[in-house]
Amino acid sequence: MRSAFALVCWVGGHDWTEALFGYVASIAFGAAIGIESYMWFREWKPGSSKRS
């Protein structure tokens, strides 16, 4: 994923700072998704439903 972001920047004619941002952005997005998944799985319990 990091390489895809960086490749798009380099092929599109952007400079190295934008390519670096694309590289770092994929890491940040991955971390945010990982944290959100962890929080969701931590609250989820098999066989239970949260009905009010």
mmCIF file of the N, C-alpha and C atoms, coordinates in Angstrom:
data_MODEL
# 
_entry.id   MODEL 
# 
loop_
_atom_site.group_PDB 
_atom_site.id 
_atom_site.type_symbol 
_atom_site.label_atom_id 
_atom_site.label_alt_id 
_atom_site.label_comp_id 
_atom_site.label_asym_id 
_atom_site.label_entity_id 
_atom_site.label_seq_id 
_atom_site.pdbx_PDB_ins_code 
_atom_site.Cartn_x 
_atom_site.Cartn_y 
_atom_site.Cartn_z 
_atom_site.occupancy 
_atom_site.B_iso_or_equiv 
_atom_site.pdbx_formal_charge 
_atom_site.auth_seq_id 
_atom_site.auth_comp_id 
_atom_site.auth_asym_id 
_atom_site.auth_atom_id 
_atom_site.pdbx_PDB_model_num 
ATOM 1   N N  . MET A 1 1  ? 0.830   -1.183  0.000   1.00 0.00 ? 1  MET A N  1 
ATOM 2   C CA . MET A 1 1  ? 0.000   0.000   0.000   1.00 0.00 ? 1  MET A CA 1 
ATOM 3   C C  . MET A 1 1  ? 0.879   1.253   0.000   1.00 0.00 ? 1  MET A C  1 
ATOM 4   N N  . ARG A 1 2  ? 1.921   1.236   0.809   1.00 0.00 ? 2  ARG A N  1 
ATOM 5   C CA . ARG A 1 2  ? 2.826   2.394   0.847   1.00 0.00 ? 2  ARG A CA 1 
ATOM 6   C C  . ARG A 1 2  ? 3.430   2.656   -0.520  1.00 0.00 ? 2  ARG A C  1 
ATOM 7   N N  . SER A 1 3  ? 3.852   1.597   -1.167  1.00 0.00 ? 3  SER A N  1 
ATOM 8   C CA . SER A 1 3  ? 4.480   1.752   -2.479  1.00 0.00 ? 3  SER A CA 1 
ATOM 9   C C  . SER A 1 3  ? 3.491   2.290   -3.508  1.00 0.00 ? 3  SER A C  1 
ATOM 10  N N  . ALA A 1 4  ? 2.226   1.878   -3.403  1.00 0.00 ? 4  ALA A N  1 
ATOM 11  C CA . ALA A 1 4  ? 1.214   2.365   -4.340  1.00 0.00 ? 4  ALA A CA 1 
ATOM 12  C C  . ALA A 1 4  ? 1.025   3.869   -4.196  1.00 0.00 ? 4  ALA A C  1 
ATOM 13  N N  . PHE A 1 5  ? 0.932   4.353   -2.970  1.00 0.00 ? 5  PHE A N  1 
ATOM 14  C CA . PHE A 1 5  ? 0.795   5.793   -2.742  1.00 0.00 ? 5  PHE A CA 1 
ATOM 15  C C  . PHE A 1 5  ? 2.019   6.541   -3.280  1.00 0.00 ? 5  PHE A C  1 
ATOM 16  N N  . ALA A 1 6  ? 3.205   6.056   -2.977  1.00 0.00 ? 6  ALA A N  1 
ATOM 17  C CA . ALA A 1 6  ? 4.432   6.719   -3.418  1.00 0.00 ? 6  ALA A CA 1 
ATOM 18  C C  . ALA A 1 6  ? 4.561   6.668   -4.936  1.00 0.00 ? 6  ALA A C  1 
ATOM 19  N N  . LEU A 1 7  ? 4.209   5.536   -5.544  1.00 0.00 ? 7  LEU A N  1 
ATOM 20  C CA . LEU A 1 7  ? 4.310   5.390   -6.990  1.00 0.00 ? 7  LEU A CA 1 
ATOM 21  C C  . LEU A 1 7  ? 3.392   6.373   -7.713  1.00 0.00 ? 7  LEU A C  1 
ATOM 22  N N  . VAL A 1 8  ? 2.184   6.541   -7.221  1.00 0.00 ? 8  VAL A N  1 
ATOM 23  C CA . VAL A 1 8  ? 1.260   7.497   -7.829  1.00 0.00 ? 8  VAL A CA 1 
ATOM 24  C C  . VAL A 1 8  ? 1.846   8.907   -7.790  1.00 0.00 ? 8  VAL A C  1 
ATOM 25  N N  . CYS A 1 9  ? 2.473   9.266   -6.701  1.00 0.00 ? 9  CYS A N  1 
ATOM 26  C CA . CYS A 1 9  ? 3.073   10.600  -6.597  1.00 0.00 ? 9  CYS A CA 1 
ATOM 27  C C  . CYS A 1 9  ? 4.235   10.766  -7.576  1.00 0.00 ? 9  CYS A C  1 
ATOM 28  N N  . TRP A 1 10 ? 5.099   9.746   -7.668  1.00 0.00 ? 10 TRP A N  1 
ATOM 29  C CA . TRP A 1 10 ? 6.253   9.865   -8.560  1.00 0.00 ? 10 TRP A CA 1 
ATOM 30  C C  . TRP A 1 10 ? 5.825   9.859   -10.025 1.00 0.00 ? 10 TRP A C  1 
ATOM 31  N N  . VAL A 1 11 ? 4.888   8.999   -10.387 1.00 0.00 ? 11 VAL A N  1 
ATOM 32  C CA . VAL A 1 11 ? 4.427   8.923   -11.773 1.00 0.00 ? 11 VAL A CA 1 
ATOM 33  C C  . VAL A 1 11 ? 3.671   10.190  -12.156 1.00 0.00 ? 11 VAL A C  1 
ATOM 34  N N  . GLY A 1 12 ? 2.938   10.753  -11.213 1.00 0.00 ? 12 GLY A N  1 
ATOM 35  C CA . GLY A 1 12 ? 2.162   11.957  -11.477 1.00 0.00 ? 12 GLY A CA 1 
ATOM 36  C C  . GLY A 1 12 ? 2.992   13.225  -11.575 1.00 0.00 ? 12 GLY A C  1 
ATOM 37  N N  . GLY A 1 13 ? 4.285   13.119  -11.376 1.00 0.00 ? 13 GLY A N  1 
ATOM 38  C CA . GLY A 1 13 ? 5.147   14.287  -11.515 1.00 0.00 ? 13 GLY A CA 1 
ATOM 39  C C  . GLY A 1 13 ? 5.305   15.099  -10.246 1.00 0.00 ? 13 GLY A C  1 
ATOM 40  N N  . HIS A 1 14 ? 4.951   14.538  -9.124  1.00 0.00 ? 14 HIS A N  1 
ATOM 41  C CA . HIS A 1 14 ? 5.098   15.253  -7.862  1.00 0.00 ? 14 HIS A CA 1 
ATOM 42  C C  . HIS A 1 14 ? 6.542   15.158  -7.371  1.00 0.00 ? 14 HIS A C  1 
ATOM 43  N N  . ASP A 1 15 ? 6.897   16.002  -6.434  1.00 0.00 ? 15 ASP A N  1 
ATOM 44  C CA . ASP A 1 15 ? 8.254   15.962  -5.909  1.00 0.00 ? 15 ASP A CA 1 
ATOM 45  C C  . ASP A 1 15 ? 8.382   14.923  -4.789  1.00 0.00 ? 15 ASP A C  1 
ATOM 46  N N  . TRP A 1 16 ? 9.592   14.795  -4.267  1.00 0.00 ? 16 TRP A N  1 
ATOM 47  C CA . TRP A 1 16 ? 9.854   13.736  -3.295  1.00 0.00 ? 16 TRP A CA 1 
ATOM 48  C C  . TRP A 1 16 ? 9.136   13.963  -1.972  1.00 0.00 ? 16 TRP A C  1 
ATOM 49  N N  . THR A 1 17 ? 8.841   15.193  -1.592  1.00 0.00 ? 17 THR A N  1 
ATOM 50  C CA . THR A 1 17 ? 8.138   15.424  -0.325  1.00 0.00 ? 17 THR A CA 1 
ATOM 51  C C  . THR A 1 17 ? 6.696   14.920  -0.394  1.00 0.00 ? 17 THR A C  1 
ATOM 52  N N  . GLU A 1 18 ? 6.062   15.092  -1.548  1.00 0.00 ? 18 GLU A N  1 
ATOM 53  C CA . GLU A 1 18 ? 4.709   14.570  -1.699  1.00 0.00 ? 18 GLU A CA 1 
ATOM 54  C C  . GLU A 1 18 ? 4.715   13.047  -1.764  1.00 0.00 ? 18 GLU A C  1 
ATOM 55  N N  . ALA A 1 19 ? 5.729   12.472  -2.353  1.00 0.00 ? 19 ALA A N  1 
ATOM 56  C CA . ALA A 1 19 ? 5.857   11.017  -2.376  1.00 0.00 ? 19 ALA A CA 1 
ATOM 57  C C  . ALA A 1 19 ? 6.069   10.490  -0.954  1.00 0.00 ? 19 ALA A C  1 
ATOM 58  N N  . LEU A 1 20 ? 6.855   11.206  -0.176  1.00 0.00 ? 20 LEU A N  1 
ATOM 59  C CA . LEU A 1 20 ? 7.083   10.818  1.214   1.00 0.00 ? 20 LEU A CA 1 
ATOM 60  C C  . LEU A 1 20 ? 5.792   10.911  2.015   1.00 0.00 ? 20 LEU A C  1 
ATOM 61  N N  . PHE A 1 21 ? 5.002   11.954  1.771   1.00 0.00 ? 21 PHE A N  1 
ATOM 62  C CA . PHE A 1 21 ? 3.710   12.089  2.437   1.00 0.00 ? 21 PHE A CA 1 
ATOM 63  C C  . PHE A 1 21 ? 2.804   10.915  2.082   1.00 0.00 ? 21 PHE A C  1 
ATOM 64  N N  . GLY A 1 22 ? 2.782   10.520  0.825   1.00 0.00 ? 22 GLY A N  1 
ATOM 65  C CA . GLY A 1 22 ? 1.987   9.367   0.406   1.00 0.00 ? 22 GLY A CA 1 
ATOM 66  C C  . GLY A 1 22 ? 2.443   8.092   1.099   1.00 0.00 ? 22 GLY A C  1 
ATOM 67  N N  . TYR A 1 23 ? 3.733   7.964   1.301   1.00 0.00 ? 23 TYR A N  1 
ATOM 68  C CA . TYR A 1 23 ? 4.297   6.800   1.989   1.00 0.00 ? 23 TYR A CA 1 
ATOM 69  C C  . TYR A 1 23 ? 3.863   6.784   3.454   1.00 0.00 ? 23 TYR A C  1 
ATOM 70  N N  . VAL A 1 24 ? 3.939   7.923   4.116   1.00 0.00 ? 24 VAL A N  1 
ATOM 71  C CA . VAL A 1 24 ? 3.599   8.030   5.534   1.00 0.00 ? 24 VAL A CA 1 
ATOM 72  C C  . VAL A 1 24 ? 2.084   7.960   5.747   1.00 0.00 ? 24 VAL A C  1 
ATOM 73  N N  . ALA A 1 25 ? 1.310   8.512   4.817   1.00 0.00 ? 25 ALA A N  1 
ATOM 74  C CA . ALA A 1 25 ? -0.154  8.516   4.955   1.00 0.00 ? 25 ALA A CA 1 
ATOM 75  C C  . ALA A 1 25 ? -0.704  7.100   5.012   1.00 0.00 ? 25 ALA A C  1 
ATOM 76  N N  . SER A 1 26 ? -0.152  6.198   4.221   1.00 0.00 ? 26 SER A N  1 
ATOM 77  C CA . SER A 1 26 ? -0.655  4.822   4.247   1.00 0.00 ? 26 SER A CA 1 
ATOM 78  C C  . SER A 1 26 ? -0.383  4.161   5.599   1.00 0.00 ? 26 SER A C  1 
ATOM 79  N N  . ILE A 1 27 ? 0.732   4.501   6.230   1.00 0.00 ? 27 ILE A N  1 
ATOM 80  C CA . ILE A 1 27 ? 1.036   3.969   7.562   1.00 0.00 ? 27 ILE A CA 1 
ATOM 81  C C  . ILE A 1 27 ? 0.035   4.525   8.579   1.00 0.00 ? 27 ILE A C  1 
ATOM 82  N N  . ALA A 1 28 ? -0.248  5.818   8.487   1.00 0.00 ? 28 ALA A N  1 
ATOM 83  C CA . ALA A 1 28 ? -1.192  6.449   9.413   1.00 0.00 ? 28 ALA A CA 1 
ATOM 84  C C  . ALA A 1 28 ? -2.598  5.873   9.232   1.00 0.00 ? 28 ALA A C  1 
ATOM 85  N N  . PHE A 1 29 ? -3.032  5.700   7.982   1.00 0.00 ? 29 PHE A N  1 
ATOM 86  C CA . PHE A 1 29 ? -4.350  5.112   7.742   1.00 0.00 ? 29 PHE A CA 1 
ATOM 87  C C  . PHE A 1 29 ? -4.415  3.686   8.276   1.00 0.00 ? 29 PHE A C  1 
ATOM 88  N N  . GLY A 1 30 ? -3.365  2.926   8.064   1.00 0.00 ? 30 GLY A N  1 
ATOM 89  C CA . GLY A 1 30 ? -3.320  1.549   8.567   1.00 0.00 ? 30 GLY A CA 1 
ATOM 90  C C  . GLY A 1 30 ? -3.385  1.493   10.085  1.00 0.00 ? 30 GLY A C  1 
ATOM 91  N N  . ALA A 1 31 ? -2.675  2.397   10.739  1.00 0.00 ? 31 ALA A N  1 
ATOM 92  C CA . ALA A 1 31 ? -2.700  2.454   12.205  1.00 0.00 ? 31 ALA A CA 1 
ATOM 93  C C  . ALA A 1 31 ? -4.090  2.822   12.713  1.00 0.00 ? 31 ALA A C  1 
ATOM 94  N N  . ALA A 1 32 ? -4.735  3.797   12.065  1.00 0.00 ? 32 ALA A N  1 
ATOM 95  C CA . ALA A 1 32 ? -6.072  4.213   12.484  1.00 0.00 ? 32 ALA A CA 1 
ATOM 96  C C  . ALA A 1 32 ? -7.075  3.072   12.309  1.00 0.00 ? 32 ALA A C  1 
ATOM 97  N N  . ILE A 1 33 ? -6.987  2.353   11.206  1.00 0.00 ? 33 ILE A N  1 
ATOM 98  C CA . ILE A 1 33 ? -7.883  1.218   10.973  1.00 0.00 ? 33 ILE A CA 1 
ATOM 99  C C  . ILE A 1 33 ? -7.609  0.116   11.988  1.00 0.00 ? 33 ILE A C  1 
ATOM 100 N N  . GLY A 1 34 ? -6.343  -0.126  12.284  1.00 0.00 ? 34 GLY A N  1 
ATOM 101 C CA . GLY A 1 34 ? -5.986  -1.148  13.262  1.00 0.00 ? 34 GLY A CA 1 
ATOM 102 C C  . GLY A 1 34 ? -6.504  -0.824  14.653  1.00 0.00 ? 34 GLY A C  1 
ATOM 103 N N  . ILE A 1 35 ? -6.379  0.423   15.071  1.00 0.00 ? 35 ILE A N  1 
ATOM 104 C CA . ILE A 1 35 ? -6.866  0.837   16.390  1.00 0.00 ? 35 ILE A CA 1 
ATOM 105 C C  . ILE A 1 35 ? -8.380  0.718   16.465  1.00 0.00 ? 35 ILE A C  1 
ATOM 106 N N  . GLU A 1 36 ? -9.061  1.161   15.419  1.00 0.00 ? 36 GLU A N  1 
ATOM 107 C CA . GLU A 1 36 ? -10.522 1.067   15.387  1.00 0.00 ? 36 GLU A CA 1 
ATOM 108 C C  . GLU A 1 36 ? -10.979 -0.393  15.432  1.00 0.00 ? 36 GLU A C  1 
ATOM 109 N N  . SER A 1 37 ? -10.289 -1.270  14.700  1.00 0.00 ? 37 SER A N  1 
ATOM 110 C CA . SER A 1 37 ? -10.634 -2.691  14.716  1.00 0.00 ? 37 SER A CA 1 
ATOM 111 C C  . SER A 1 37 ? -10.407 -3.292  16.099  1.00 0.00 ? 37 SER A C  1 
ATOM 112 N N  . TYR A 1 38 ? -9.299  -2.932  16.728  1.00 0.00 ? 38 TYR A N  1 
ATOM 113 C CA . TYR A 1 38 ? -9.005  -3.426  18.071  1.00 0.00 ? 38 TYR A CA 1 
ATOM 114 C C  . TYR A 1 38 ? -10.098 -3.006  19.053  1.00 0.00 ? 38 TYR A C  1 
ATOM 115 N N  . MET A 1 39 ? -10.504 -1.735  18.984  1.00 0.00 ? 39 MET A N  1 
ATOM 116 C CA . MET A 1 39 ? -11.544 -1.252  19.894  1.00 0.00 ? 39 MET A CA 1 
ATOM 117 C C  . MET A 1 39 ? -12.868 -1.979  19.648  1.00 0.00 ? 39 MET A C  1 
ATOM 118 N N  . TRP A 1 40 ? -13.184 -2.227  18.378  1.00 0.00 ? 40 TRP A N  1 
ATOM 119 C CA . TRP A 1 40 ? -14.435 -2.913  18.052  1.00 0.00 ? 40 TRP A CA 1 
ATOM 120 C C  . TRP A 1 40 ? -14.408 -4.350  18.555  1.00 0.00 ? 40 TRP A C  1 
ATOM 121 N N  . PHE A 1 41 ? -13.315 -5.074  18.296  1.00 0.00 ? 41 PHE A N  1 
ATOM 122 C CA . PHE A 1 41 ? -13.222 -6.470  18.734  1.00 0.00 ? 41 PHE A CA 1 
ATOM 123 C C  . PHE A 1 41 ? -13.160 -6.584  20.253  1.00 0.00 ? 41 PHE A C  1 
ATOM 124 N N  . ARG A 1 42 ? -12.607 -5.596  20.925  1.00 0.00 ? 42 ARG A N  1 
ATOM 125 C CA . ARG A 1 42 ? -12.523 -5.628  22.381  1.00 0.00 ? 42 ARG A CA 1 
ATOM 126 C C  . ARG A 1 42 ? -13.908 -5.544  23.017  1.00 0.00 ? 42 ARG A C  1 
ATOM 127 N N  . GLU A 1 43 ? -14.805 -4.763  22.397  1.00 0.00 ? 43 GLU A N  1 
ATOM 128 C CA . GLU A 1 43 ? -16.158 -4.609  22.925  1.00 0.00 ? 43 GLU A CA 1 
ATOM 129 C C  . GLU A 1 43 ? -17.091 -5.735  22.501  1.00 0.00 ? 43 GLU A C  1 
ATOM 130 N N  . TRP A 1 44 ? -16.770 -6.422  21.411  1.00 0.00 ? 44 TRP A N  1 
ATOM 131 C CA . TRP A 1 44 ? -17.628 -7.475  20.874  1.00 0.00 ? 44 TRP A CA 1 
ATOM 132 C C  . TRP A 1 44 ? -17.491 -8.744  21.704  1.00 0.00 ? 44 TRP A C  1 
ATOM 133 N N  . LYS A 1 45 ? -18.614 -9.338  22.058  1.00 0.00 ? 45 LYS A N  1 
ATOM 134 C CA . LYS A 1 45 ? -18.619 -10.589 22.795  1.00 0.00 ? 45 LYS A CA 1 
ATOM 135 C C  . LYS A 1 45 ? -19.529 -11.566 22.063  1.00 0.00 ? 45 LYS A C  1 
ATOM 136 N N  . PRO A 1 46 ? -19.058 -12.778 21.788  1.00 0.00 ? 46 PRO A N  1 
ATOM 137 C CA . PRO A 1 46 ? -19.889 -13.741 21.080  1.00 0.00 ? 46 PRO A CA 1 
ATOM 138 C C  . PRO A 1 46 ? -21.174 -14.064 21.837  1.00 0.00 ? 46 PRO A C  1 
ATOM 139 N N  . GLY A 1 47 ? -22.288 -14.090 21.144  1.00 0.00 ? 47 GLY A N  1 
ATOM 140 C CA . GLY A 1 47 ? -23.557 -14.474 21.742  1.00 0.00 ? 47 GLY A CA 1 
ATOM 141 C C  . GLY A 1 47 ? -24.258 -13.379 22.491  1.00 0.00 ? 47 GLY A C  1 
ATOM 142 N N  . SER A 1 48 ? -23.695 -12.200 22.562  1.00 0.00 ? 48 SER A N  1 
ATOM 143 C CA . SER A 1 48 ? -24.378 -11.125 23.277  1.00 0.00 ? 48 SER A CA 1 
ATOM 144 C C  . SER A 1 48 ? -24.865 -10.083 22.290  1.00 0.00 ? 48 SER A C  1 
ATOM 145 N N  . SER A 1 49 ? -25.976 -9.473  22.629  1.00 0.00 ? 49 SER A N  1 
ATOM 146 C CA . SER A 1 49 ? -26.485 -8.387  21.793  1.00 0.00 ? 49 SER A CA 1 
ATOM 147 C C  . SER A 1 49 ? -26.708 -7.180  22.669  1.00 0.00 ? 49 SER A C  1 
ATOM 148 N N  . LYS A 1 50 ? -26.516 -6.017  22.107  1.00 0.00 ? 50 LYS A N  1 
ATOM 149 C CA . LYS A 1 50 ? -26.672 -4.769  22.866  1.00 0.00 ? 50 LYS A CA 1 
ATOM 150 C C  . LYS A 1 50 ? -28.017 -4.152  22.538  1.00 0.00 ? 50 LYS A C  1 
ATOM 151 N N  . ARG A 1 51 ? -29.061 -4.748  23.035  1.00 0.00 ? 51 ARG A N  1 
ATOM 152 C CA . ARG A 1 51 ? -30.395 -4.209  22.813  1.00 0.00 ? 51 ARG A CA 1 
ATOM 153 C C  . ARG A 1 51 ? -30.853 -3.471  24.048  1.00 0.00 ? 51 ARG A C  1 
ATOM 154 N N  . SER A 1 52 ? -31.493 -2.355  23.842  1.00 0.00 ? 52 SER A N  1 
ATOM 155 C CA . SER A 1 52 ? -31.964 -1.556  24.974  1.00 0.00 ? 52 SER A CA 1 
ATOM 156 C C  . SER A 1 52 ? -33.398 -1.885  25.299  1.00 0.00 ? 52 SER A C  1 
# 
